[in-house]
């Protein structure tokens, strides 16, 4: 029996993967509002490193948005 919900999720996931021809990417890292800024910065920097190491990103950056602002 085919699980159409599971198959659709897999199809959606595959469609959003980074491909060799990908040139732009926006990623959102969610965290509790009271998460220490230093920890958030570390996560963001690590994600940038992964994009560079595994996806060949030549330019990365991040911005933290204060939910209280």
Buried (B, 14 or more C-beta within 10 A) or exposed (E): EEEEEEEEEEEEEEEEEEEEEEEEEEEEEEEEEEEEEEEBEEEBEEBBEEBEEEBEBEEBEEEEEEEEE
